[in-house]
Amino acid sequence: MPIDATKPYDDQNIFAKILRDEIPSKRVHEDDYAIAFHDINAQAPTHILVIPRGAYVSWDDFSARASDAEIAGFVRAVGTVARAAGLVEPGYRLLANTGVDAHQEVPHLHIHIMAGKPLGALLSR
């Protein structure tokens, strides 16, 4: 069910539990600012999620409250993960849903990195 990205951070969300190692994940990257792991409900042959270590509900929340170091570290982690997975050629898609209309399902900022096949148009008509 889509969530309201304007609500306070819920530290019981699945990604917060993954960060605390309460739920296992198949991690492909970990540093001071982010972790990345394979999506268990993959929507493409390669579907990796990158999440910041900080308690941020959405991109809006993150861009407003995160420190410059957190923002730079997180953005660099997304690029590092894509390069390490060999996705630069032939390409990949980044997606961050924010709020109900975008169908955000987990109230913790996460970037989807999707690749491995032609992904088609950005939005269906």
MDTraj code that builds the backbone (N, CA, C; nanometers):
import mdtraj as md
import numpy as np

residues = "MET PRO ILE ASP ALA THR LYS PRO TYR ASP ASP GLN ASN ILE PHE ALA LYS ILE LEU ARG ASP GLU ILE PRO SER LYS ARG VAL HIS GLU ASP ASP TYR ALA ILE ALA PHE HIS ASP ILE ASN ALA GLN ALA PRO THR HIS ILE LEU VAL ILE PRO ARG GLY ALA TYR VAL SER TRP ASP ASP PHE SER ALA ARG ALA SER ASP ALA GLU ILE ALA GLY PHE VAL ARG ALA VAL GLY THR VAL ALA ARG ALA ALA GLY LEU VAL GLU PRO GLY TYR ARG LEU LEU ALA ASN THR GLY VAL ASP ALA HIS GLN GLU VAL PRO HIS LEU HIS ILE HIS ILE MET ALA GLY LYS PRO LEU GLY ALA LEU LEU SER ARG".split()
xyz = np.array([
    [0.0834, -0.1168, 0.0000],
    [0.0000, 0.0000, 0.0000],
    [0.0887, 0.1243, 0.0000],
    [0.0608, 0.2219, -0.0857],
    [0.1412, 0.3443, -0.0900],
    [0.1359, 0.4190, 0.0430],
    [0.2448, 0.4863, 0.0743],
    [0.2546, 0.5575, 0.2018],
    [0.2556, 0.7087, 0.1803],
    [0.2236, 0.7815, 0.2846],
    [0.2254, 0.9271, 0.2853],
    [0.3658, 0.9707, 0.3269],
    [0.4414, 1.0252, 0.2327],
    [0.5811, 1.0619, 0.2576],
    [0.5954, 1.1844, 0.3470],
    [0.4842, 1.2453, 0.3876],
    [0.4937, 1.3607, 0.4770],
    [0.4865, 1.3184, 0.6241],
    [0.4596, 1.1918, 0.6508],
    [0.4506, 1.1432, 0.7892],
    [0.5920, 1.1240, 0.8473],
    [0.6032, 1.1223, 0.9804],
    [0.7343, 1.1006, 1.0436],
    [0.7928, 0.9637, 1.0085],
    [0.9224, 0.9532, 1.0242],
    [0.9931, 0.8287, 0.9947],
    [0.9472, 0.7177, 1.0895],
    [0.9217, 0.5997, 1.0346],
    [0.8810, 0.4819, 1.1113],
    [1.0011, 0.3879, 1.1197],
    [1.0612, 0.3764, 1.2372],
    [1.1824, 0.2948, 1.2498],
    [1.1541, 0.1446, 1.2492],
    [1.0288, 0.1057, 1.2266],
    [0.9937, -0.0358, 1.2146],
    [0.9714, -0.0762, 1.0682],
    [1.0015, 0.0132, 0.9740],
    [0.9851, -0.0232, 0.8320],
    [1.0903, -0.1277, 0.7936],
    [1.0628, -0.1994, 0.6869],
    [1.1479, -0.3127, 0.6478],
    [1.2926, -0.2714, 0.6209],
    [1.3142, -0.1527, 0.5622],
    [1.4514, -0.1112, 0.5332],
    [1.5264, -0.0732, 0.6608],
    [1.4576, -0.0146, 0.7582],
    [1.5217, 0.0128, 0.8874],
    [1.5636, -0.1184, 0.9528],
    [1.4804, -0.2214, 0.9397],
    [1.5140, -0.3517, 0.9953],
    [1.6308, -0.4160, 0.9211],
    [1.6378, -0.3955, 0.7897],
    [1.7523, -0.4455, 0.7121],
    [1.8801, -0.3744, 0.7568],
    [1.8730, -0.2425, 0.7764],
    [1.9896, -0.1674, 0.8232],
    [2.0391, -0.2186, 0.9583],
    [1.9474, -0.2630, 1.0426],
    [1.9848, -0.3139, 1.1755],
    [2.0146, -0.4634, 1.1736],
    [2.0179, -0.5236, 1.0549],
    [2.0430, -0.6671, 1.0384],
    [1.9391, -0.7546, 1.1081],
    [1.8186, -0.7035, 1.1237],
    [1.7098, -0.7827, 1.1803],
    [1.6436, -0.8677, 1.0720],
    [1.6585, -0.8255, 0.9475],
    [1.6068, -0.8980, 0.8317],
    [1.7246, -0.9165, 0.7368],
    [1.7456, -1.0386, 0.6857],
    [1.8588, -1.0597, 0.5942],
    [1.8361, -0.9936, 0.4588],
    [1.9455, -0.9622, 0.3935],
    [1.9403, -0.9076, 0.2575],
    [2.0646, -0.9542, 0.1833],
    [2.0535, -0.9598, 0.0525],
    [2.1674, -0.9979, -0.0311],
    [2.2401, -0.8688, -0.0716],
    [2.3289, -0.8250, 0.0171],
    [2.3970, -0.6958, -0.0024],
    [2.5035, -0.7045, -0.1113],
    [2.5098, -0.5970, -0.1887],
    [2.6120, -0.5873, -0.2927],
    [2.7045, -0.4681, -0.2685],
    [2.6686, -0.3823, -0.1726],
    [2.7505, -0.2644, -0.1423],
    [2.7153, -0.2186, -0.0015],
    [2.8175, -0.1676, 0.0668],
    [2.7968, -0.1134, 0.1999],
    [2.9083, -0.0137, 0.2267],
    [2.8722, 0.1061, 0.2717],
    [2.9718, 0.2046, 0.3122],
    [2.9124, 0.2891, 0.4246],
    [2.9769, 0.4009, 0.4582],
    [2.9313, 0.4838, 0.5703],
    [2.7971, 0.5508, 0.5451],
    [2.7570, 0.5640, 0.4187],
    [2.6378, 0.6414, 0.3852],
    [2.5215, 0.5590, 0.3310],
    [2.5485, 0.4403, 0.2797],
    [2.4436, 0.3650, 0.2115],
    [2.4706, 0.2158, 0.2152],
    [2.3641, 0.1401, 0.1928],
    [2.3790, -0.0013, 0.1617],
    [2.2967, -0.0284, 0.0361],
    [2.3358, -0.1321, -0.0359],
    [2.2634, -0.1720, -0.1570],
    [2.2445, -0.3223, -0.1521],
    [2.1289, -0.3657, -0.1989],
    [2.0963, -0.5081, -0.1952],
    [1.9974, -0.5395, -0.3065],
    [1.9905, -0.6666, -0.3425],
    [1.8982, -0.7101, -0.4463],
    [1.7549, -0.7009, -0.3958],
    [1.6661, -0.6515, -0.4804],
    [1.5236, -0.6429, -0.4487],
    [1.4639, -0.7837, -0.4507],
    [1.3914, -0.8217, -0.3460],
    [1.3324, -0.9564, -0.3432],
    [1.2104, -0.9673, -0.4344],
    [1.1611, -0.8547, -0.4841],
    [1.0482, -0.8531, -0.5772],
    [1.0944, -0.7856, -0.7073],
    [1.1981, -0.8405, -0.7675],
    [1.2629, -0.7780, -0.8835],
    [1.1647, -0.7520, -0.9972],
    [1.1756, -0.6333, -1.0548],
    [1.0930, -0.5925, -1.1681],
    [1.1731, -0.5903, -1.2980],
    [1.2978, -0.6304, -1.2918],
    [1.3868, -0.6369, -1.4082],
    [1.4912, -0.7438, -1.3766],
    [1.5620, -0.7948, -1.4788],
    [1.6646, -0.8964, -1.4530],
    [1.7668, -0.8526, -1.3472],
    [1.8037, -0.7255, -1.3482],
    [1.8858, -0.6678, -1.2413],
    [1.8000, -0.5626, -1.1726],
    [1.7787, -0.5800, -1.0433],
    [1.6989, -0.4829, -0.9661],
    [1.7612, -0.4734, -0.8276],
    [1.8340, -0.3639, -0.8076],
    [1.9071, -0.3400, -0.6835],
    [1.8480, -0.2168, -0.6163],
    [1.8339, -0.2224, -0.4850],
    [1.7880, -0.1080, -0.4066],
    [1.9068, -0.0480, -0.3331],
    [1.9139, 0.0844, -0.3333],
    [2.0173, 0.1560, -0.2589],
    [1.9440, 0.2438, -0.1577],
    [1.9809, 0.2296, -0.0298],
    [1.9165, 0.3073, 0.0757],
    [2.0212, 0.3801, 0.1588],
    [1.9874, 0.5015, 0.2023],
    [2.0804, 0.5711, 0.2919],
    [2.0742, 0.5101, 0.4312],
    [2.1832, 0.5242, 0.5050],
    [2.1855, 0.4740, 0.6426],
    [2.1008, 0.5607, 0.7351],
    [2.0804, 0.6861, 0.6989],
    [2.0022, 0.7770, 0.7823],
    [1.8532, 0.7526, 0.7711],
    [1.7789, 0.8036, 0.8679],
    [1.6337, 0.7856, 0.8770],
    [1.5617, 0.8926, 0.7955],
    [1.5502, 0.8674, 0.6653],
    [1.4838, 0.9599, 0.5746],
    [1.3670, 0.8908, 0.5066],
    [1.2509, 0.9541, 0.5065],
    [1.1298, 0.8952, 0.4502],
    [1.1324, 0.8944, 0.2977],
    [1.1827, 1.0020, 0.2376],
    [1.1707, 1.0202, 0.0927],
    [1.2849, 1.1061, 0.0404],
    [1.2889, 1.1205, -0.0923],
    [1.3890, 1.2084, -0.1539],
    [1.3712, 1.3507, -0.1027],
    [1.2473, 1.3953, -0.0894],
    [1.2208, 1.5297, -0.0400],
    [1.2768, 1.5478, 0.1003],
    [1.2490, 1.4534, 0.1884],
    [1.2981, 1.4560, 0.3255],
    [1.4514, 1.4553, 0.3275],
    [1.5109, 1.3669, 0.2487],
    [1.6564, 1.3537, 0.2419],
    [1.7221, 1.4823, 0.1930],
    [1.6702, 1.5388, 0.0851],
    [1.7325, 1.6595, 0.0283],
    [1.7175, 1.7795, 0.1209],
    [1.6159, 1.7799, 0.2054],
    [1.5946, 1.8905, 0.2987],
    [1.6753, 1.8760, 0.4275],
    [1.6962, 1.7518, 0.4757],
    [1.7547, 1.7332, 0.6086],
    [1.8930, 1.6696, 0.6138],
    [1.9328, 1.5992, 0.5101],
    [2.0623, 1.5299, 0.5138],
    [2.1772, 1.6301, 0.5040],
    [2.2900, 1.5915, 0.5610],
    [2.4095, 1.6759, 0.5506],
    [2.4662, 1.6668, 0.4090],
    [2.5499, 1.7625, 0.3748],
    [2.6146, 1.7589, 0.2431],
    [2.6930, 1.6291, 0.2253],
    [2.7596, 1.5828, 0.3306],
    [2.8377, 1.4584, 0.3217],
    [2.7456, 1.3388, 0.2968],
    [2.6304, 1.3353, 0.3645],
    [2.5363, 1.2249, 0.3425],
    [2.4831, 1.2256, 0.1988],
    [2.4487, 1.3419, 0.1492],
    [2.3960, 1.3523, 0.0128],
    [2.5009, 1.3082, -0.0875],
    [2.6214, 1.3616, -0.0751],
    [2.7284, 1.3237, -0.1684],
    [2.7599, 1.1751, -0.1571],
    [2.7693, 1.1236, -0.0358],
    [2.8006, 0.9821, -0.0163],
    [2.6943, 0.8908, -0.0735],
    [2.5674, 0.9275, -0.0561],
    [2.4588, 0.8451, -0.1078],
    [2.4563, 0.8468, -0.2602],
    [2.4669, 0.9644, -0.3192],
    [2.4672, 0.9746, -0.4660],
    [2.5861, 0.8980, -0.5234],
    [2.7016, 0.9098, -0.4619],
    [2.8190, 0.8340, -0.5081],
    [2.7965, 0.6841, -0.4937],
    [2.7303, 0.6406, -0.3875],
    [2.7028, 0.4978, -0.3683],
    [2.6154, 0.4446, -0.4813],
    [2.5157, 0.5207, -0.5236],
    [2.4296, 0.4765, -0.6341],
    [2.5139, 0.4534, -0.7595],
    [2.6010, 0.5480, -0.7916],
    [2.6876, 0.5328, -0.9088],
    [2.7856, 0.4177, -0.8945],
    [2.8411, 0.4018, -0.7762],
    [2.9351, 0.2920, -0.7502],
    [2.8675, 0.1573, -0.7724],
    [2.7453, 0.1425, -0.7216],
    [2.6715, 0.0167, -0.7360],
    [2.6430, -0.0117, -0.8828],
    [2.5979, 0.0877, -0.9563],
    [2.5669, 0.0680, -1.0990],
    [2.6919, 0.0280, -1.1773],
    [2.8040, 0.0951, -1.1512],
    [2.9283, 0.0603, -1.2214],
    [2.9752, -0.0791, -1.1835],
    [2.9717, -0.1109, -1.0546],
    [3.0189, -0.2424, -1.0087],
    [2.9347, -0.3562, -1.0659],
    [2.8072, -0.3293, -1.0916],
    [2.7183, -0.4313, -1.1484],
    [2.7310, -0.4397, -1.3006],
    [2.8164, -0.3533, -1.3604],
    [2.8360, -0.3555, -1.5051],
    [2.7178, -0.3020, -1.5841],
    [2.6479, -0.2033, -1.5285],
    [2.5239, -0.1561, -1.5898],
    [2.5370, -0.0328, -1.6781],
    [2.6552, 0.0281, -1.6806],
    [2.6701, 0.1514, -1.7572],
    [2.6381, 0.1276, -1.9045],
    [2.6856, 0.0197, -1.9592],
    [2.6496, -0.0221, -2.0948],
    [2.5770, -0.1546, -2.0845],
    [2.4625, -0.1719, -2.1366],
    [2.3860, -0.0852, -2.2265],
    [2.2959, 0.0167, -2.1581],
    [2.2940, 0.0231, -2.0267],
    [2.2181, 0.1277, -1.9590],
    [2.1348, 0.0738, -1.8441],
    [2.0845, 0.1662, -1.7641],
    [2.0037, 0.1315, -1.6480],
    [1.9081, 0.2457, -1.6171],
    [1.8107, 0.2172, -1.5344],
    [1.7131, 0.3180, -1.4910],
    [1.7242, 0.3349, -1.3408],
    [1.7171, 0.4612, -1.2956],
    [1.7076, 0.4938, -1.1540],
    [1.5659, 0.5414, -1.1278],
    [1.5091, 0.4964, -1.0157],
    [1.3727, 0.5356, -0.9818],
    [1.3631, 0.5561, -0.8318],
    [1.3052, 0.6686, -0.7920],
    [1.2763, 0.6951, -0.6507],
    [1.1322, 0.7429, -0.6419],
    [1.0469, 0.6652, -0.5802],
    [0.9073, 0.7040, -0.5624],
    [0.8931, 0.7830, -0.4328],
    [0.8127, 0.8898, -0.4374],
    [0.7859, 0.9704, -0.3191],
    [0.6361, 0.9896, -0.3044],
    [0.5802, 0.9333, -0.2003],
    [0.4408, 0.9571, -0.1677],
    [0.3403, 0.8656, -0.2355],
    [0.2162, 0.8905, -0.2043],
    [0.1048, 0.8066, -0.2477],
    [0.0905, 0.8045, -0.4000],
    [0.0912, 0.9205, -0.4650],
    [0.0714, 0.9235, -0.6103],
    [0.1805, 0.8497, -0.6862],
    [0.3007, 0.8455, -0.6308],
    [0.4115, 0.7743, -0.6951],
    [0.4167, 0.6278, -0.6531],
    [0.3299, 0.5889, -0.5619],
    [0.3178, 0.4511, -0.5144],
    [0.4390, 0.4081, -0.4306],
    [0.4891, 0.5009, -0.3466],
    [0.5962, 0.4645, -0.2533],
    [0.5398, 0.3660, -0.1523],
    [0.6051, 0.2509, -0.1370],
    [0.5527, 0.1465, -0.0490],
    [0.6272, 0.1335, 0.0836],
    [0.7536, 0.1742, 0.0872],
    [0.8318, 0.1651, 0.2111],
    [0.8718, 0.3071, 0.2514],
    [0.8425, 0.3479, 0.3756],
    [0.8713, 0.4847, 0.4180],
    [1.0169, 0.5067, 0.4593],
    [1.1070, 0.4661, 0.3709],
    [1.2504, 0.4921, 0.3862],
    [1.3003, 0.5191, 0.2446],
    [1.3703, 0.6313, 0.2256],
    [1.4211, 0.6633, 0.0917],
    [1.4934, 0.5439, 0.0325],
    [1.4614, 0.5128, -0.0917],
    [1.5337, 0.4067, -0.1625],
    [1.5332, 0.4372, -0.3112],
    [1.6451, 0.4065, -0.3728],
    [1.6621, 0.4217, -0.5170],
    [1.6617, 0.2823, -0.5767],
    [1.5764, 0.2632, -0.6763],
    [1.5753, 0.1387, -0.7528],
    [1.6743, 0.1550, -0.8679],
    [1.7647, 0.0609, -0.8847],
    [1.8493, 0.0531, -1.0033],
    [1.8002, -0.0686, -1.0806],
    [1.7467, -0.0446, -1.1998],
    [1.6908, -0.1526, -1.2805],
    [1.7601, -0.1596, -1.4153],
    [1.7881, -0.2826, -1.4592],
    [1.8591, -0.3019, -1.5851],
    [1.8462, -0.4474, -1.6293],
    [1.9116, -0.4776, -1.7404],
    [1.9186, -0.6155, -1.7862],
    [1.8289, -0.6488, -1.9016],
    [1.7470, -0.5527, -1.9440],
    [1.6602, -0.5701, -2.0606],
    [1.6127, -0.4311, -2.1018],
    [1.5620, -0.4153, -2.2235],
    [1.5013, -0.2868, -2.2601],
    [1.3816, -0.2596, -2.1670],
    [1.3823, -0.1470, -2.1017],
    [1.2800, -0.1181, -2.0010],
    [1.1592, -0.0432, -2.0554],
    [1.1650, -0.0019, -2.1800],
    [1.0486, 0.0654, -2.2386],
    [1.0347, 0.2086, -2.1934],
    [0.9170, 0.2632, -2.2232],
    [0.8891, 0.4011, -2.1897],
    [0.8895, 0.4208, -2.0382],
    [0.9173, 0.5420, -1.9972],
    [0.9240, 0.5710, -1.8547],
    [0.7896, 0.5454, -1.7848],
    [0.6814, 0.5918, -1.8426],
    [0.5487, 0.5711, -1.7858],
    [0.4580, 0.5091, -1.8909],
    [0.3708, 0.4201, -1.8478],
    [0.2737, 0.3664, -1.9418],
    [0.1666, 0.4724, -1.9658],
    [0.1115, 0.4707, -2.0824],
    [0.0094, 0.5721, -2.1154],
    [-0.1289, 0.5192, -2.0906],
])
top = md.Topology()
chain = top.add_chain()
for i, resn in enumerate(residues, 1):
    res = top.add_residue(resn, chain, resSeq=i)
    for name in ("N", "CA", "C"):
        top.add_atom(name, md.element.get_by_symbol(name[0]), res)
traj = md.Trajectory(xyz[None], top)
